[in-house]
Amino acid sequence: MAFKKQFEDYRFNLNRNRSWKYTAMLIFFFIGFLSLLTSKFYLKTEDPLYHTKTYEAVSSNITGTVTIENRVYHPANGSLDMVIKMDQTDEEEVSFVAQEKANPNIKLPVHLLYEDDGYYVVRISDLSPNWEALAFDLYQENEEKETVNVDDVTGDSETDSTEGIDAHALITTLYSDQRKTKSEEGKGIKTKQDYALLVNDLEKQFVKKKMKNYEKAITVEAKHKHQT
């Protein structure tokens, strides 16, 4: 009888140990599953940032394309310089608006440093040390302003008067990710002649690239002609 009692006690203790192991495993899996469901509340998730690559033509909302030919960030004075090439058929005045992700409600100062034959050298100032991302809007400003005759609308005024409305349209938006933007030491201060030489060098590179594409096209056409 004593042996039987010992055997039953051993079997009870064994079953109890097994149940504790199963319970611990279930608790572990439950906590893991719960952590997975609630991870977005305590883990910092970064939103994807857009970045317009250099030498990559971007289609505009009006006509032609817009390309960032050069882009340099100067941490010393919190400025970003860009050389933008616009392939636009309409010769209208262009304006710019820049906003950073760190302070989205503030419009950053934009200075037009140089302009020549579709090339625009602009400087965005007052960037935060950690601006993260930048949205750069280009607008086309129409020289002629639409006018509305207030008398035609109200019919109450005795004198003729008109109200001017500035007509402008968004050309496109260019994006810059701070992590992917090239940085340079110094304040990047240059003269107008330096910018002219920079634009001239970029134009030469563009012409050389275009000539190579033409040469490739001529070679392919010659091969087709020979095969025919």
C-alpha positions in Angstrom: 0.0 0.0 0.0 2.8 2.4 0.8 4.4 1.6 -2.6 1.2 2.3 -4.4 0.7 5.6 -2.5 4.3 6.7 -3.4 3.7 5.8 -7.1 0.4 7.8 -7.2 2.1 10.8 -5.5 5.0 10.6 -8.1 2.5 10.5 -11.0 0.6 13.5 -9.5 3.8 15.5 -9.1 4.9 14.5 -12.7 1.5 15.6 -14.1 1.7 18.9 -12.1 5.2 19.6 -13.5 4.0 19.0 -17.0 1.0 21.3 -16.6 3.3 24.0 -15.3 5.5 23.7 -18.4 2.5 23.8 -20.7 1.1 26.8 -18.8 4.4 28.6 -19.0 4.7 28.0 -22.8 1.1 29.2 -23.3 1.9 32.4 -21.3 5.1 33.0 -23.3 3.3 32.7 -26.6 0.4 34.9 -25.4 2.8 37.6 -24.3 4.7 37.4 -27.6 1.5 37.7 -29.6 0.2 40.6 -27.5 3.5 42.4 -27.9 3.4 42.0 -31.6 -0.1 43.5 -31.8 0.7 46.5 -29.6 4.3 47.1 -30.9 3.1 50.1 -33.0 2.1 52.0 -29.9 5.6 51.9 -28.3 8.0 51.3 -31.2 8.9 54.4 -33.2 8.0 53.9 -36.9 9.5 56.2 -39.5 7.3 57.4 -42.4 8.9 56.9 -45.8 10.5 60.0 -47.1 10.5 61.0 -50.8 13.7 61.9 -52.5 14.0 63.3 -56.1 17.2 62.0 -57.6 19.6 64.2 -59.4 19.6 64.0 -63.3 16.2 62.4 -63.1 13.6 64.3 -65.2 10.3 64.8 -63.4 7.1 65.5 -65.4 5.5 68.8 -64.6 1.8 69.5 -64.2 1.9 72.1 -67.1 4.3 71.0 -69.8 7.9 69.8 -70.2 10.1 68.4 -67.4 12.0 69.5 -64.3 15.4 68.1 -63.3 17.7 68.6 -60.3 21.1 69.0 -61.9 23.0 69.6 -58.6 22.1 69.6 -54.9 24.4 70.4 -51.9 23.6 70.9 -48.2 25.7 73.3 -46.2 25.3 72.5 -42.4 27.5 75.5 -41.4 24.8 78.0 -42.3 21.8 75.7 -42.7 21.3 76.2 -46.4 20.6 74.0 -49.4 21.7 74.9 -52.9 20.0 73.4 -55.9 20.6 73.8 -59.7 17.3 73.1 -61.4 16.7 72.8 -65.1 13.2 73.4 -66.5 12.1 72.3 -69.9 9.1 74.6 -70.2 7.6 75.9 -73.4 5.8 78.8 -71.7 8.1 81.7 -70.8 6.4 82.7 -67.6 7.9 83.9 -64.3 8.6 81.1 -61.8 8.3 81.3 -58.0 9.3 78.9 -55.3 8.0 77.7 -51.9 10.1 75.5 -49.6 9.0 73.7 -46.4 10.9 71.2 -44.2 9.4 68.3 -42.3 10.8 69.4 -39.0 8.7 72.7 -39.2 6.0 72.1 -41.8 4.1 75.3 -40.9 7.0 77.6 -41.7 7.9 78.7 -45.3 11.6 78.8 -45.7 13.4 81.7 -47.4 14.2 80.9 -51.1 16.8 83.0 -52.9 17.2 82.9 -56.7 21.0 83.2 -57.1 21.3 82.7 -60.9 19.0 82.2 -63.9 19.9 81.5 -67.5 18.0 79.7 -70.3 15.9 77.4 -68.2 18.5 76.9 -65.5 17.7 78.2 -61.9 20.2 78.2 -59.1 18.3 78.5 -55.8 19.3 78.6 -52.1 16.9 77.5 -49.3 18.0 79.1 -46.0 17.2 78.7 -42.3 17.0 75.0 -42.4 16.9 73.2 -39.0 20.0 71.0 -38.1 17.7 68.0 -38.4 15.3 69.1 -41.2 14.7 65.4 -42.2 13.0 66.1 -45.5 12.3 69.1 -47.7 9.4 69.8 -50.1 10.3 72.3 -52.8 7.3 73.6 -54.9 7.7 75.4 -58.2 4.9 77.7 -59.4 4.3 79.4 -62.7 3.2 83.0 -62.3 1.2 84.4 -65.1 2.1 88.0 -66.1 -1.5 88.9 -66.8 -3.8 88.9 -63.8 -7.4 88.0 -64.0 -9.8 90.8 -63.1 -13.3 90.6 -61.7 -15.8 93.4 -62.0 -17.3 93.9 -58.5 -20.3 95.7 -60.0 -21.2 92.6 -62.1 -21.2 90.5 -58.9 -22.9 92.8 -56.4 -24.8 95.4 -58.5 -24.9 97.7 -55.5 -21.8 99.9 -56.2 -22.2 103.2 -58.1 -18.5 103.3 -59.3 -16.7 100.8 -61.4 -13.9 98.9 -59.6 -11.9 95.7 -60.3 -10.2 93.3 -58.0 -7.0 91.7 -59.2 -6.5 87.9 -58.7 -3.0 86.4 -59.0 -3.2 83.5 -61.3 -0.5 80.8 -60.6 -0.2 77.1 -61.1 1.9 74.4 -59.5 4.5 73.1 -61.9 5.8 70.3 -59.7 7.2 69.4 -56.3 10.8 68.3 -55.7 11.7 66.3 -52.6 15.0 66.0 -50.7 15.8 63.5 -48.0 18.5 64.8 -45.6 20.1 61.3 -45.3 20.5 61.1 -49.1 21.6 64.7 -49.7 25.2 65.5 -50.2 26.8 67.7 -47.6 29.8 70.1 -47.9 31.8 72.0 -45.4 31.7 75.8 -45.5 28.9 78.2 -46.3 29.1 77.6 -50.1 29.2 81.4 -50.9 29.9 81.9 -54.6 29.8 84.8 -57.0 27.5 85.2 -60.0 30.3 84.2 -62.3 30.9 81.0 -60.3 27.2 80.1 -60.8 27.5 80.9 -64.5 30.5 78.6 -64.8 28.7 75.9 -62.9 25.6 76.1 -65.2 27.9 76.2 -68.3 29.7 73.0 -67.1 26.3 71.3 -66.5 25.1 72.3 -69.9 28.3 70.8 -71.5 27.7 67.5 -69.7 24.1 67.5 -70.9 25.2 68.1 -74.5 27.8 65.4 -74.3 25.3 62.9 -72.9 22.8 63.9 -75.7 25.5 63.4 -78.3 26.3 59.9 -77.0 22.7 59.0 -77.2 22.5 60.2 -80.8 25.6 58.2 -81.7 24.1 55.1 -80.1 20.9 55.7 -82.1 22.9 56.1 -85.3 24.8 52.9 -84.7 21.6 50.9 -84.1 20.0 52.4 -87.2 23.1 51.5 -89.3 23.0 47.9 -88.0 19.3 47.6 -89.0 20.0 49.1 -92.4 22.9 46.6 -92.9 20.7 43.7 -91.9 18.0 44.8 -94.2 
